[in-house]
Amino acid sequence: MERIALQVGRYQVLESIGTGAHSRVVRGYDPLIDRPVAIKLFPPELARGEARARFLREARVVGKLSHPFIVTLHDMGIEESTATPYLVMELVEGQPLDKLLNKGSVPFPTACAWVAEVAVALHVAHRRGVIHGDVKPANILITEESHTKLTDFGMARLASHDKMDTSLFGTPAYWCPEQIIGRAQDARSDIFSLGVVLYEALTGVSPFSGESLQAVCNHVLSSSPQPPSRSNPSIPPPWTRSSPPASPRIPTSAWTPPKPSPSSSTPRSPQASAAIHRPPVHPPHPRRPLPALRVTRLR
């Protein structure tokens, strides 16, 4: 088992909370302020050269984001004794959405309310020019009060930049078409991924499934998912007809990101909010095999 440093900076490391492909989250303690914190530990590769500067720069940008639906970044640094870059964040008591979805779909009003809160969080970030780049259930924390906290802004891109190739990053089922074909991502890419999250929350299944990476990518680029009501008949028919992943595909240039109020909380009407925060839809692509893709998965 990989050993965990007992301290980074002034923060004491208490226990491991979770491990991903390129980082580990631990429960920690800040003795100066006397509070529990979550600490994200990164590999030594991000502590050297240009990667080091990129890590610090990315952390400073994320640290400027402040909203009740975004996990607060308290501090960042590099523990020089072990060459360990780290982020210190608020400790959220709750569960990531992916663990809740392992038990099945979420009730319609609850799913719409949660996704609307994430849309507000994304809007706040997008107004500051910050693209999340890896919107997925594992990065959406559900608090004990049944609100959402979006985490891991920019960390997927940060990890991928440390590679010497052009590997894709993130989780394939939530990739947007631009990401698959190598185009630049923008705010609409995050909203597309959020639409996939909403579909999965309502149905308990992914709208873009496949037995291989190639099949998933072809599905995203070339086909429309089944109406969510086929998996969950309780979804209201009017909403099903306009559900994000099942909409007719149009060029992304014809879609404008929504502008919810950053100070808003849970919307008055989850159904209306879900319709407002629709992801971009994209022109169909010819059904042809994709070239081999090299993937870096983050969880």
DRENMI-677827 format. One line per field, with one value per residue (C-alpha): x, y, z negated; residue number from 1; residue in one letter. Coordinates in pm, whole numbers, plus 50000, padded with zeros to 5 digits. Layout:
BEGIN
x: X,...
y: Y,...
z: Z,...
num: NUM,...
residu: a,...
! end
This chain:
BEGIN
x: 50000,50126,50231,50068,50270,50169,50180,50180,50256,50093,49815,49800,49693,49449,49306,49245,48902,48939,49190,49179,49407,49622,49545,49436,49196,49258,49087,49311,49327,49429,49580,49607,49234,49130,48910,48887,48976,48996,49339,49401,49749,49908,50208,50562,50558,50349,50609,50880,50952,50670,50422,50490,50415,50104,49981,50022,49866,49565,49514,49517,49246,49027,49086,48908,48581,48341,47985,47774,47753,48132,48375,48589,48965,49131,49499,49748,50116,50394,50540,50906,51024,50824,50767,50392,50165,49843,49514,49337,48958,48652,48553,48205,48006,47802,47841,47949,47661,47811,47773,47407,47351,47493,47167,46954,46790,46701,46342,46259,46226,46544,46750,46633,46706,47056,47144,47008,47243,47539,47438,47450,47796,47916,47774,47970,48289,48225,48177,48533,48660,48704,48600,48553,48641,48535,48172,48058,47874,48199,48276,47933,47908,47565,47563,47371,47123,47065,47245,47530,47897,48092,48459,48776,48773,49050,49226,49163,49325,49612,49686,49660,49902,50171,50170,50400,50117,49771,49576,49215,49131,48825,48558,48445,48071,48069,48293,48147,48189,48450,48667,48655,48748,49020,48859,48887,48636,48434,48136,47906,48119,48054,47680,47675,47839,47589,47306,47456,47463,47096,46997,47180,47034,46682,46719,46996,47177,47422,47283,47607,47695,47914,48127,48445,48589,48549,48180,48113,48283,48092,47769,47839,47929,47676,47357,47090,47007,46672,46413,46467,46103,46176,46392,46186,45814,45754,45928,45664,45601,45643,45988,46085,46022,46276,46521,46878,47052,46755,46719,46777,47141,47223,47558,47704,47742,47363,47347,47408,47493,47218,47260,47111,47155,47478,47312,47014,46962,46739,46500,46131,46045,46291,46111,46151,46511,46601,46460,46653,46989,46988,47327,47446,47357,47580,47557,47559,47887,47930,47938,48296,48551,48756,49136,49283,49255,49492,49306,49392,49100,49033,48789
y: 50000,50346,50546,50882,51170,51250,51623,51864,52224,52300,52045,51710,51412,51187,50926,50849,50935,50834,50762,50850,50790,51097,51209,51106,51283,51264,51397,51649,51897,52262,52328,52702,52754,52437,52287,51969,51997,51783,51765,51656,51514,51504,51307,51450,51504,51816,51961,52004,52241,52383,52143,52309,52655,52523,52363,52682,52892,52663,52654,53033,53056,52797,52964,53277,53089,53144,53014,52792,52529,52514,52341,52618,52604,52726,52685,52520,52443,52193,51989,52015,51728,51478,51684,51656,51925,51964,52152,52221,52239,52256,51915,51834,51590,51389,51157,51194,51160,50855,50654,50752,50657,50312,50253,50358,50670,50981,51116,51363,51681,51599,51532,51855,52059,51913,51966,52322,52395,52255,52472,52778,52674,52633,52972,53138,52966,53042,53411,53408,53221,52891,52574,52269,52012,51700,51734,51392,51243,51170,51543,51643,51611,51586,51742,51618,51902,51765,52045,52012,52106,52095,52008,51941,52245,52216,51928,51684,51919,51979,51607,51560,51847,51661,51391,51398,51296,51426,51178,51249,51297,51244,50976,50870,50851,51225,51348,51611,51581,51861,51673,51352,51515,51731,52073,52332,52305,52596,52659,52461,52151,52160,52202,51905,51688,51815,51704,51355,51365,51467,51184,50930,51070,51035,50693,50519,50445,50633,50785,50699,50344,50098,49790,49975,50325,50334,50243,50512,50779,50676,50688,51042,51162,50983,50891,51016,50831,50673,50905,50890,50796,50451,50382,50589,50616,50856,51140,51393,51359,51732,51732,51408,51560,51833,51632,51748,51439,51345,51686,51724,51817,52169,52349,52460,52812,52842,52775,53034,52931,53011,53291,53191,53425,53333,53416,53192,52873,52578,52693,52741,52500,52214,52123,52473,52495,52168,52295,52623,52460,52253,52144,52227,51981,51908,51831,51463,51314,51041,50692,50592,50420,50653,50636,50470,50695,50711,50778,50910,50838,51042,50936
z: 50000,50089,49786,49716,49576,49219,49285,49579,49500,49166,49224,49051,49260,49073,49311,49677,49817,50180,50455,50824,51120,51049,50697,50351,50118,49745,49436,49267,48982,48980,48635,48693,48746,48560,48831,49037,49405,49717,49876,50233,50287,50633,50768,50757,51134,51078,50843,51106,51392,51600,51439,51104,51240,51411,51089,50889,51164,51199,50822,50799,51064,50892,50557,50681,50724,50437,50427,50198,50474,50528,50294,50141,50194,49872,49953,50183,50181,50239,49955,50052,49830,50035,50354,50297,50447,50251,50240,49911,49943,49725,49595,49725,49519,49766,50063,50426,50668,50836,50515,50493,50857,50787,50601,50900,51041,50842,50808,51083,50866,50675,50988,51150,50836,50801,51166,51153,50862,51056,51353,51129,51007,51366,51461,51180,51301,51668,51594,51457,51761,51576,51760,51541,51807,51616,51508,51387,51087,50899,50896,50763,50387,50224,49878,49576,49644,49999,50179,50427,50418,50744,50708,50911,51142,51398,51225,51511,51759,51519,51499,51876,51947,51759,52026,52325,52558,52649,52441,52366,52003,51790,51808,52160,52085,52006,52288,52518,52898,52908,52663,52866,53196,53043,53054,52779,52497,52370,52141,52369,52321,51947,52005,52245,51980,51723,51952,51952,51571,51562,51797,51583,51260,51399,51559,51370,51700,51917,52240,52420,52334,52519,52470,52563,52566,52943,52916,52655,52867,53179,52981,52859,53208,53422,53239,53001,52679,52615,52458,52081,52027,52171,51866,51625,51719,51428,51612,51728,52105,52186,52029,52201,52542,52469,52263,52330,52470,52690,52858,53233,53288,53404,53442,53110,53248,53241,52868,52597,52240,51987,51736,51402,51108,50925,50595,50655,50460,50540,50817,50753,51030,51086,51409,51549,51434,51601,51928,51899,51837,52154,52288,52637,52907,53199,53569,53658,53763,54021,53873,53923,53701,53489,53468,53164,52862,52570,52250,51908,51677,51369,51104
num: 1,2,3,4,5,6,7,8,9,10,11,12,13,14,15,16,17,18,19,20,21,22,23,24,25,26,27,28,29,30,31,32,33,34,35,36,37,38,39,40,41,42,43,44,45,46,47,48,49,50,51,52,53,54,55,56,57,58,59,60,61,62,63,64,65,66,67,68,69,70,71,72,73,74,75,76,77,78,79,80,81,82,83,84,85,86,87,88,89,90,91,92,93,94,95,96,97,98,99,100,101,102,103,104,105,106,107,108,109,110,111,112,113,114,115,116,117,118,119,120,121,122,123,124,125,126,127,128,129,130,131,132,133,134,135,136,137,138,139,140,141,142,143,144,145,146,147,148,149,150,151,152,153,154,155,156,157,158,159,160,161,162,163,164,165,166,167,168,169,170,171,172,173,174,175,176,177,178,179,180,181,182,183,184,185,186,187,188,189,190,191,192,193,194,195,196,197,198,199,200,201,202,203,204,205,206,207,208,209,210,211,212,213,214,215,216,217,218,219,220,221,222,223,224,225,226,227,228,229,230,231,232,233,234,235,236,237,238,239,240,241,242,243,244,245,246,247,248,249,250,251,252,253,254,255,256,257,258,259,260,261,262,263,264,265,266,267,268,269,270,271,272,273,274,275,276,277,278,279,280,281,282,283,284,285,286,287,288,289,290,291,292,293,294,295,296,297,298,299
residu: m,e,r,i,a,l,q,v,g,r,y,q,v,l,e,s,i,g,t,g,a,h,s,r,v,v,r,g,y,d,p,l,i,d,r,p,v,a,i,k,l,f,p,p,e,l,a,r,g,e,a,r,a,r,f,l,r,e,a,r,v,v,g,k,l,s,h,p,f,i,v,t,l,h,d,m,g,i,e,e,s,t,a,t,p,y,l,v,m,e,l,v,e,g,q,p,l,d,k,l,l,n,k,g,s,v,p,f,p,t,a,c,a,w,v,a,e,v,a,v,a,l,h,v,a,h,r,r,g,v,i,h,g,d,v,k,p,a,n,i,l,i,t,e,e,s,h,t,k,l,t,d,f,g,m,a,r,l,a,s,h,d,k,m,d,t,s,l,f,g,t,p,a,y,w,c,p,e,q,i,i,g,r,a,q,d,a,r,s,d,i,f,s,l,g,v,v,l,y,e,a,l,t,g,v,s,p,f,s,g,e,s,l,q,a,v,c,n,h,v,l,s,s,s,p,q,p,p,s,r,s,n,p,s,i,p,p,p,w,t,r,s,s,p,p,a,s,p,r,i,p,t,s,a,w,t,p,p,k,p,s,p,s,s,s,t,p,r,s,p,q,a,s,a,a,i,h,r,p,p,v,h,p,p,h,p,r,r,p,l,p,a,l,r,v,t,r,l,r
! end
